[in-house]
Amino acid sequence: MFPRRILSAFAALPLLLASAMALSAAEITHAMGTTEVPENPQRVVVLTNEGTEALLAVGIKPVGAVRSWLGDPWYDHIAEQMEGVEVVGEESAVNLELIAALQPDLIIGNKTRQEKIYEQLSTIAPTVFSERLRGDWKINFAVYTEAVGKRVEGENVLARFDAKLAALSKALGDRKAEKISLVRFMAGRTRIYYKDTFAGIILSQIGFARPASQDKDTFADEVTKERIPEMDGDRLFYFVYETGDGDAEARAAEWTDEPLWKNLEAVKTGKVYPVDDAIWNTAGGVIAANLMLDDIARVYDLQLP
């Protein structure tokens, strides 16, 4: 038999543990309200591609994540870091059973993508949502890194990105006056991308001009071939969202063989650049943002620190 004082200590243990957990909780304000999360979460599930990059950038490997929009199952530029991570569906179709089976202590998601299942996610683990996507990656990054207790590390990551962008902007000098055009090819669709996009925001932060037809604080337009002239610029970057069936690549080949395309000044001067859709658009996070800066530096033959 244990002495009564030891039994009393055992009886008080649940209360002591609950008290310790309460002390270690952090209150996070986010798109869906306020949530108490563990101060040092060990098992994080992330439900956006850009959220995945945010975690990796501050040294956290999630136990589960949504599949990358491109790749099998991860983008090439994060595949090595994501080895062993469980796939829990896609951004627009997450698997609640898989998430629950991972026993997370924190779930990170996005209101635009998963608002309808927020309550269900919250019954599994404390859940923190960012508001929207597209050009908001820095805002979302701050929410995510705060939620996982890596605010200072996150600030340092953003500071390094901002310094790299500033160095690129300075090195470009007067060449920032060049008007940069953005075009995307998908299966059955072609878009001209404006300023409220991942790439568009970064181009604006660098200080690049945009063609008059693309100088809009909106997302994008789906266009027909008659609108190819609106794609012109001093330099034209295009990306292809190819999921494996070849339809998007075929569409890009068809459109870039059109007389209207060949008549673009950017085409005639040899200033058209196919770039990676994951880096310039779909990944949408801090790792991709840094790689996009590297792409621009290569195009302009510049060395970045």
C-alpha positions, -999 to 999 in steps of 0.1 A, spaced: 0 0 0 12 35 -8 12 61 20 -17 84 20 4 114 12 16 97 -20 -19 87 -30 -29 124 -25 -2 135 -48 -13 110 -75 -49 123 -71 -37 159 -76 -16 150 -107 -44 155 -133 -50 190 -119 -13 198 -119 -10 187 -155 -41 207 -166 -26 237 -149 7 233 -166 -10 229 -200 -30 260 -193 2 279 -185 18 267 -217 -10 277 -240 -8 307 -263 -38 326 -274 -38 332 -312 -61 356 -330 -68 345 -365 -94 346 -393 -120 325 -374 -116 341 -340 -93 333 -311 -78 299 -303 -56 286 -275 -28 266 -289 1 247 -274 31 269 -269 55 244 -285 33 222 -308 50 189 -317 25 174 -342 13 200 -367 -10 194 -397 -10 221 -423 -37 224 -450 -23 250 -474 7 248 -497 20 282 -486 15 271 -450 37 241 -456 65 264 -468 61 286 -438 66 257 -414 96 244 -433 112 278 -434 112 280 -395 124 245 -391 92 226 -385 84 194 -404 46 188 -403 33 153 -395 6 158 -422 1 182 -451 -21 186 -481 -7 174 -514 12 200 -535 -8 212 -565 21 199 -586 45 170 -579 41 135 -565 31 143 -539 53 174 -532 68 202 -553 103 194 -564 117 223 -544 104 209 -511 103 172 -518 134 163 -498 123 183 -467 89 166 -469 100 130 -470 79 109 -446 51 135 -442 16 121 -444 -7 134 -472 -41 144 -458 -59 153 -491 -58 185 -511 -64 221 -501 -99 220 -514 -107 184 -502 -90 175 -470 -94 141 -453 -107 145 -418 -102 109 -408 -66 110 -419 -60 142 -399 -76 127 -368 -55 96 -371 -24 117 -369 -34 130 -335 -22 166 -342 -18 191 -314 -23 220 -339 -40 223 -373 -32 252 -396 -55 261 -425 -71 288 -445 -106 304 -444 -109 306 -482 -102 269 -486 -116 253 -455 -141 276 -437 -169 250 -440 -150 224 -420 -135 247 -394 -157 234 -366 -149 198 -375 -112 205 -376 -115 222 -342 -129 191 -326 -97 173 -336 -72 198 -324 -68 236 -319 -71 251 -354 -58 284 -367 -68 298 -401 -54 326 -422 -79 348 -441 -72 344 -478 -45 334 -503 -30 349 -536 -8 378 -526 -12 375 -488 16 351 -481 35 374 -458 4 381 -437 -3 344 -435 33 336 -427 31 358 -396 -1 340 -385 14 305 -390 47 312 -373 30 329 -344 8 298 -340 37 274 -338 56 296 -314 82 307 -340 74 344 -342 110 356 -339 123 329 -363 96 339 -387 105 376 -385 141 367 -393 131 347 -423 110 376 -437 138 401 -429 162 380 -450 137 378 -478 131 416 -477 169 422 -477 173 399 -507 144 417 -526 159 451 -518 193 440 -531 177 428 -563 157 460 -567 188 481 -562 208 460 -587 181 463 -613 182 501 -612 165 517 -642 156 483 -656 127 482 -632 110 506 -656 106 476 -680 70 465 -682 66 429 -670 38 407 -684 25 375 -667 6 348 -685 -5 313 -674 -16 283 -695 -38 256 -681 -58 227 -696 -87 245 -714 -79 280 -700 -54 308 -704 -51 337 -680 -34 371 -679 -23 377 -643 -25 411 -627 -12 426 -595 -32 407 -568 -13 375 -574 17 358 -558 40 368 -586 23 402 -591 28 412 -555 65 403 -556 70 422 -589 53 453 -573 76 450 -543 107 449 -565 94 480 -582 87 467 -617 62 484 -640 34 464 -656 19 469 -690 -11 493 -690 -35 465 -696 -21 445 -667 -17 474 -642 -47 463 -622 -51 456 -584 -71 425 -592 -64 388 -598 -65 377 -634 -86 374 -665 -93 343 -686 -88 353 -721 -94 341 -757 -68 343 -784 -81 376 -796 -67 391 -764 -31 379 -770 -20 415 -777 -28 423 -741 0 399 -731 27 421 -745 54 437 -724 91 445 -724 95 411 -709 69 383 -707 70 355 -682 47 326 -686 40 295 -666 22 263 -674 0 244 -649 5 208 -661 -10 180 -641 4 152 -661 -20 147 -690 -2 170 -713 -32 192 -720 -17 224 -705 16 220 -724 -3 214 -756 -23 246 -750 8 266 -744 24 252 -776 -8 260 -796 -10 296 -783 27 304 -786 25 293 -823 -3 318 -830 6 348 -854 -7 372 -827 17 357 -802 46 358 -826 38 395 -833 43 405 -797 73 428 -792 85 406 -763 86 376 -786 103 395 -815 130 408 -791 136 374 -775 124 384 -741 99 357 -733 107 333 -704 89 301 -695 91 297 -657 81 271 -631 43 274 -622 50 260 -587 75 288 -580 58 317 -597 22 308 -587 10 276 -571 33 271 -541 27 306 -529 51 306 -500 83 320 -487 105 293 -502 90 298 -536 92 336 -532 130 333 -527 133 311 -557 113 335 -578 138 363 -569 166 339 -580 148 334 -614 146 371 -620 183 376 -611 193 350 -636 172 366 -664 189 399 -657 223 383 -652 226 396 -616 243 381 -586 224 382 -553 240 379 -519 
